Amino acid sequence: MRRLLPLTVALLVVLTACTRGPQADGHAAAAASSPSADSGTTTAPSPAPPDDAGSLAPGQQPGLDDYNDDRTPDPLCGAQDFGGGLTLRIPCTITTAHEPEEGTRLVKDSLYRLPGVNIDLEGISGEMIFARAAGTDERVFVMIFNSDNLFATGSAALTDPDQIAKTISVINAKLSDGVIQVRGHTDSTGTASGNQTLSASRATTVQHYLTTHGVKATAVSAVGLGSTRPLVEETNPDGSVSVKGRAFNRRVEIVVRLPKS
């Protein structure tokens, strides 16, 4: 991710249209698609007029959002399961896709490739992704934070709670009264059981901070996914270890689901 935490909520616990990626333990996500993030007023691509079904290619479905501002909804091509109950509809063409930090490569079908959205995340080191939930078409905002900016190595104690506090302000101002899921992720080093435990503990820590510091949500849950859902490759093309790749994958996501609009 580019600049994941100093929180650079994809805060799924997810908060940006930031320009940097992960630093040491994961990172954040999202480029923008609607009016400039400087305005601080845009929360998602504008709904566009219905597609002419006759103009869709085989396998495409009518779109719901206009990501490239051409006043035509971008067609959708199925859905993808990102684990932990997060299944999102995928645009056939992603014109506002994110790119990982230089020197890293996205894994196939990475969550990080999805479109971003312009929401002002000033002071937050994270990035934000926007999509629609499969089945319900709820709006889904995923804020991605670099775990290295939130936690010490091997620890689930917050070292920079200010990042989450600022994220709460963004959620309450622009994404309030949604359903929140905090998702913890690790890199692939260590054991599967150890990674699962650490990722779940970190997600629970962020969940507790959100609920005890006034986040406006109808529900807040937490889930650990260990190293099972990487965003980028952790090896270089020559087979050597990608230190940047491992750092990019160490992250916390804050996912906010809002009712369909």
Secondary structure, DSSP 4 states (H G I P E B T S, - for coil): --B-S-----------B-S-B-SSSB-------SS-GGGS---SPPB-PPP-GGGPPTT-B--SB-SSSSSSPPPEEEEEE-STT-EEEEESS-TT----STT--BPTT-GGGS-B-----TT--EEEEEEEETTT--EEEEEEEEGGGTB-TT--SBS-HHHHHHHHHHHHHHSTTEEEEEEEE--S-S-HHHHHHHHHHHHHHHHHHHHHTT--EEEEEEEE-TTSS-SB-SB-TTS-B-HHHHHHH-EEEEEEEE---
